[in-house]
């Protein structure tokens, strides 16, 4: 038998020294790959992504895992109603998180090159699913007890139409059994009544 290889390893009958050399090469390649992935992990753990609200009142910074590391406000937030402040914080946080997949992808490309495209694609798809791009946000009018009086040109809503009367609940029907003789007893028959 000649020394053929299968999947990079020597098969039976091949030179044992050649087989050992190939195993060493494979182990070395695996160790180098593991080291590159550890570098990617270390670089990814150092990533910080920030986003600011459209009016600049709020700034949120997140890690690559999506957790918030910093939250900054300007003094202008004091005049914001609490529900608007909460909505702005969440919206800004989601915008910061939406950049995670892109930044992790850049880090992986810089360290791994074209290596392991399938694994990289799977990881980035997972990040995009967890931290999707925010949809175009439409400013919603929010009102609260803190809002001022309505402007004069607003017309009041028309009164609601009166509710339609409801029918009385139906009288429950007595179950009918096939062996009952309806001719002998009337519908008002009660065996417990004297």
N, C-alpha and C positions, 0 to 999 in steps of 0.2 A: 504494500500500500504506500502511496506517496503521501507527502505531508500537505494535505489539503486543509484549508481553513473554513470554518463555518462561523459566521458572525464575528470574525476577528480572532477567534480562538483556534488553536491547532486541534486537529482531530486525531484519533488513535493512529499510531504508527508514525506520527511526525516526530521531529527532533524535539526532545524534552526541553532543551535549552531555548529553542525558538518559542515553544509554548509558554515557558516562564517569562521570556522577554515580552511577549504579547500581553500576558496578564499584568506585568509591571506597567506597560504603557497604558493599558486600560485603567488600572488603579490610579496612575498619575493623572490621566485625563479627568477621571472622576473627582479626584481631590482638587484639581485646579478649578473645575466647574463649581464644586461646593464652595470654594473660596470666593469665586466671583459672585455667587448668590449671597454669601454672607456680606460681601461689600455692598451689594444692592440693598440688602436689609438694613445695614447700618446707615447708608445714605438716606434711605426712605424714612427711617426713624427720625432723622434730623430735619426732614422737610417741614416747613411751616407755610401755610397759605392764608392770606388775609383778603378780606373784602370789606368795603365800606358801604353804608347805606347811600342812596342817591343824594340825600341832602347833607351827607358827611357827618351826621350826628353820632353814628354808631360805627364801630370797627370791630370785626370779629376775626380772630386768628385760630386756625385749626391745625391739627397734626394730620398725617397721612391716613390714620385710622379713623378720622372724622371727629375726634374728640376736641373740644374747645380748650385752647391754652390761654387765650387772652380775650378780654372783652373791654372795649374802651368806649366812653361816652363823652360828648362835649356838654357844656352847660345848657345847651339848647334843649336837651331831652327833658328838662324840668317842666317845660310847657306842653309836653306831649301827653295826651290821655294814655292811661295804662294799657288799654287794649291795642292802641296804635304802636306803643313802644314795644310791646311783646311781639306783635306782628313784624315790625321792622327788624328786631333782633333775629327772629327765626328766618326771615327772608335773607338777611345778610349772611347768616350762618350757612344756609343752603347754597348761596352763591360761592362762598369760600370753599365749601366741600365739593362743589361741582368741578373744580379744577384739579381734584386729587388724581383722577385717572390719568389726565394729561401729564402731570408732573412726575408721577410714578413711571409712566411710560417713557418719558424722556430719560429718567435715571436708569431704567433698565436698558434702553438702547445705548446709552453712553458706556455702560459697564459690560453688557453682554453682546453688543453688536447684533448680528443676525441669529445668534444662537437661541434655540428653543422657542421658536415663533409660536408654536401651539400652546405651550405653557404660559407664555407671556400674554397671548390673546385671551386665554381663559381667565387669567388673573385680572386683566384690565376690564374685561366684560363684567366680571363680578363687581369691580369698583364702580363701573358706570351704572350698574343696576342699583347698588347701594346708595350712590351719590349722583343722581341724574342731573342733567343740565336743568336749571330752573326754567319754567315756562315763562313766556313774556308776561310780566306782571302788570296787571291793570290796577291802577289805584282805586281801591274800593272806598266809597264814602262810609266812614264809620261814625256812629253817633254814640254818645254816652251822656251820662248825667252832667258831664263837665262842659258839654257843648253849649254855646250861647243860644239866644232865642233865634227862631227861624226868621229868614228874611221875609220882608213884606210881600214880595211878588210871588211867593209860594202859595199855591192854592191848597186848601185842606182836602184830604181824601174824602170821597163821598162815603156816606154811612153804608155799612154792610147791609145786604138784603136780609130780611128776617128769615130765620130758619124754617124750612118746610115742616109742617106737623108730621109726627111719626105715628104710624099705625100701632095700636096696642099689640102686645106680644100675643102670638097665637096660643090657643089653649092646647096644652099637651094632649096628645092622642093616646088612648089606651091601646096597648099592643093587641093584635088580633091573632088568635091561634086557630089552626085548621080544625082542631077537634072541638071547638066551641060550637054550641048550638045557639045561633042568634035568634031563632024563632021562639025558643022557650023563655029566654030572658031578654028583656028590653035593654036599651042602651043605658038606662038609669039604674039597673040592677046593682045592688050592693049586698053581698052575702052577710055582712056584719051588721046590717041594719035590721031592726025588728019590724 
